[in-house]
Amino acid sequence: MRIAIINPSDELQLGVKGGNQYIAEALAKYIEKYTEHEVIKIFTPLKHYPNLSLIKSYIFHRLLDVSNFDMVISLKFPSYMIKHHNHICYFAHFYRQFYDLWPNQKKDFSTRITRKIIKFLDKQALKKTKRIISYSKFIQERLKDEKIKSRLIYCPPYEENFKCKNYDYILSTSILDDSRKRISLLIKAMKYIKEDIKLIIAGTGPHEKELKELSKNDPRIIFIGYKSPKELIDIYANALCTCLVSYKEDYGLVTIESMKSKKPV
């Protein structure tokens, strides 16, 4: 059976790789490892600003022809707009700015109208999928708030050979999007730590420049840029602990990977 895994990717727009890309890659890896199915990963472009671009992204995914596959697995918004007779949604999240992050968003007329359109499309699209699966209890509860039922199946990390070596620094690894990942809280907290211990920040993202500016007076804070899952194995191995300060984290691969490296989170 030929299976397509569809995952919209900011990487194509911003050069940023987030957790959902690793989920897609892990899903493909384990399907091929434990079954005889052929898996094709399709990373589609996603642009969620301005509002019209977000609506266009929804339309693009609805019109995407995947009829030559026997099964389609969608992940984050708006990949579940895909039309296919054997469509499984391994649900990651909605466009959170229109859901749990809405209280902190700009609420002009255009954004309010766009939110109504997107929320309508979300519910209609998910109703037409063959099955909806959540990969964390938190995601399942978020769907339940929208009166959408799902089955819970956890997704393992992409890499397997985690290890523990030294305890040299505090580690943060995530997309540098401060509205969701709140790295600025971690940077500000460093001024209360008097010990000479480094904070290593791995990742890139839209707020990288601002976060570097915020940390410029503390030489203990070091940005090391994007690191692949394989490179992160050694980075986890030498960390004292990992800090995850996200706002309502969907799953938290960082937590799983840290614990596999025998590091507290």
Backbone hydrogen bonds, N-H to C=O, Kabsch-Sander energy under -0.5 kcal/mol:
donor,donor_aa,acceptor,acceptor_aa,energy
3,I,1,M,-0.6
3,I,38,E,-3.2
4,A,71,M,-2.4
5,I,40,I,-2.6
6,I,4,A,-0.6
6,I,73,I,-2.8
7,N,5,I,-0.6
7,N,42,I,-2.5
9,S,44,T,-3.3
12,L,9,S,-0.8
13,Q,10,D,-1.0
14,L,10,D,-4.2
15,G,10,D,-0.6
15,G,11,E,-1.5
18,G,16,V,-0.5
21,Q,18,G,-1.0
22,Y,18,G,-1.1
23,I,19,G,-2.2
24,A,20,N,-2.3
25,E,21,Q,-2.2
26,A,22,Y,-2.7
27,L,23,I,-2.7
28,A,24,A,-2.3
29,K,25,E,-2.3
30,Y,26,A,-2.4
31,I,27,L,-2.0
32,E,28,A,-2.2
33,K,29,K,-1.7
34,Y,30,Y,-2.1
35,T,31,I,-1.3
38,E,1,M,-2.2
40,I,3,I,-2.9
42,I,5,I,-3.1
42,I,40,I,-0.5
43,F,41,K,-0.6
44,T,7,N,-0.8
44,T,42,I,-0.8
46,L,9,S,-0.9
53,S,50,P,-0.8
54,L,50,P,-1.3
55,I,51,N,-1.9
56,K,52,L,-2.3
57,S,53,S,-1.9
58,Y,54,L,-1.7
59,I,55,I,-2.2
60,F,56,K,-2.8
61,H,57,S,-1.9
62,R,58,Y,-1.7
63,L,59,I,-2.0
64,L,60,F,-0.7
66,V,64,L,-0.8
69,F,66,V,-1.6
70,D,2,R,-1.9
71,M,2,R,-1.6
72,V,86,N,-2.2
73,I,4,A,-3.3
74,S,72,V,-0.5
74,S,88,I,-2.1
75,L,6,I,-1.1
77,F,93,H,-1.9
79,S,76,K,-2.0
81,M,78,P,-2.1
82,I,79,S,-1.9
84,H,82,I,-0.6
87,H,84,H,-0.6
88,I,72,V,-2.9
88,I,86,N,-0.6
89,C,131,R,-2.8
90,Y,74,S,-2.7
90,Y,88,I,-0.7
91,F,89,C,-1.3
91,F,133,I,-1.9
92,A,75,L,-0.6
96,R,94,F,-1.3
98,F,95,Y,-2.3
99,Y,96,R,-1.8
101,L,96,R,-2.4
102,W,99,Y,-1.4
104,N,101,L,-1.4
105,Q,102,W,-2.1
112,R,108,D,-2.2
113,I,109,F,-2.3
114,T,110,S,-2.4
115,R,111,T,-2.4
116,K,112,R,-1.8
117,I,113,I,-2.1
118,I,114,T,-2.8
119,K,115,R,-2.6
120,F,116,K,-1.8
121,L,117,I,-2.5
122,D,118,I,-2.7
123,K,119,K,-1.8
124,Q,120,F,-2.2
125,A,121,L,-2.6
126,L,122,D,-2.4
127,K,123,K,-1.6
128,K,124,Q,-0.8
128,K,125,A,-0.8
129,T,126,L,-0.9
130,K,87,H,-2.3
131,R,87,H,-1.1
133,I,89,C,-3.3
134,S,151,R,-3.4
135,Y,91,F,-0.9
139,I,250,D,-0.5
140,Q,136,S,-2.1
141,E,137,K,-2.3
142,R,138,F,-2.0
143,L,139,I,-2.2
144,K,140,Q,-2.1
145,D,141,E,-1.8
146,E,142,R,-0.6
146,E,143,L,-1.1
147,K,144,K,-1.9
148,I,143,L,-2.1
151,R,132,I,-2.2
153,I,134,S,-2.7
153,I,151,R,-0.6
155,C,135,Y,-0.6
162,F,160,E,-1.1
165,K,237,A,-2.9
168,D,238,N,-2.9
169,Y,238,N,-0.6
170,I,198,K,-2.8
171,L,241,C,-2.2
172,S,200,I,-2.5
174,S,202,A,-1.9
176,L,204,T,-1.9
177,D,175,I,-2.1
178,D,176,L,-0.6
180,R,177,D,-1.4
181,K,177,D,-3.1
182,R,178,D,-0.8
185,L,182,R,-1.1
186,L,182,R,-0.8
187,I,183,I,-2.1
188,K,184,S,-2.6
189,A,185,L,-1.9
190,M,186,L,-1.0
190,M,187,I,-0.6
191,K,188,K,-1.1
192,Y,189,A,-1.8
193,I,190,M,-1.4
194,K,192,Y,-0.7
197,I,195,E,-1.9
198,K,168,D,-0.6
199,L,220,R,-2.2
200,I,170,I,-3.1
200,I,198,K,-0.6
201,I,199,L,-0.6
201,I,222,I,-2.9
202,A,172,S,-3.2
202,A,200,I,-0.6
203,G,225,G,-2.1
207,H,176,L,-2.6
208,E,205,G,-1.5
211,L,207,H,-2.3
212,K,208,E,-2.2
213,E,209,K,-1.9
214,L,210,E,-2.2
215,S,211,L,-1.4
216,K,213,E,-0.9
218,D,215,S,-2.0
221,I,218,D,-1.9
222,I,199,L,-2.7
222,I,220,R,-0.6
224,I,201,I,-2.4
225,G,201,I,-0.6
232,L,228,S,-2.3
233,I,229,P,-0.8
233,I,230,K,-0.6
234,D,230,K,-0.6
234,D,231,E,-0.6
235,I,231,E,-1.2
236,Y,232,L,-3.1
237,A,233,I,-1.9
238,N,234,D,-1.1
239,A,236,Y,-1.7
240,L,169,Y,-3.5
241,C,169,Y,-1.0
242,T,264,P,-2.5
243,C,171,L,-2.9
244,L,242,T,-0.5
244,L,265,V,-0.6
245,V,243,C,-0.5
247,Y,180,R,-3.1
248,K,246,S,-0.8
255,T,252,G,-0.8
256,I,252,G,-1.4
257,E,253,L,-3.0
258,S,254,V,-2.5
259,M,255,T,-2.2
260,K,256,I,-2.1
261,S,257,E,-1.0
262,K,259,M,-1.5
263,K,258,S,-2.5
